[in-house]
Amino acid sequence: MHRSILIERENIGYEVEMKKQDMTKEQIKKELKSLFKSMDFVSKSFLNGKNITEKESRLFFNIYQQLGTAWEFLGLQCKHWEGYKKIKDGKEACKICGHIKGVDEFYYLIQKKGIKKIGMKLRPNSKKTFEDKRKAQIVNDTINFYGALVNVDVHNSYKSSLFGDKINIAAERSVSLKEDDIKCHIDRHLISIKMNKGRKKFGKKKYGGFPWEIKKKDLKNFPVIFDFDEKYRFLGLTILK
Ligand SMILES: [Zn+2]
């Protein structure tokens, strides 16, 4: 049984998206049973096959990965109806799909080449105001991608007592990117960039203002270039580091 090697391997395979499908318990059991048979057959041939060529080995590996994707897809639909059985290291696995108890989520298997995709674009999906953020949350997830942190936070409207009185927080989709000490935040109303230049000394107070509110001699401290067209319509800006 070598199925466990699959979920621990990263960067290979395919993305699996959660999809609601109404397969019955019996269907899932049957599908998983024949899937496990195929996986065992492939892993046996792949790992124990004598005189196996490199090309064949690669082929078996790819088939195994694809079976693994199917396993994960079916596993997402299993409600672990028949309980868990003890396996090694004191862990417990679902009798039907092999899901390890206490492990909240499945791993994403992402293809090594090409654009990586995890999840769909989500937006607030309810007009209701929820009791708290937890109930209003649709997704709040972060990925560390080669050292850059990307967070996506999507939630419906909810009541918050963060500022003393209960106030309603509006539904929002916000995305932030953190690279070194610079954080860029985008939501429906704002794009903000924060420079946390750790080693540089800043004053204690913090001000903000439109460019026309600031004196020209002070503006010269800001390494910002505005992009605009011939009618002075704003196109973007560049900040020199
Ligand atoms: Zn299960």
Residues whose N, C-alpha, C, O or C-beta is under 5 A from the ligand:
A	BS01	ZN	C78 K79 H80 C94 I96 C97 G98 H99
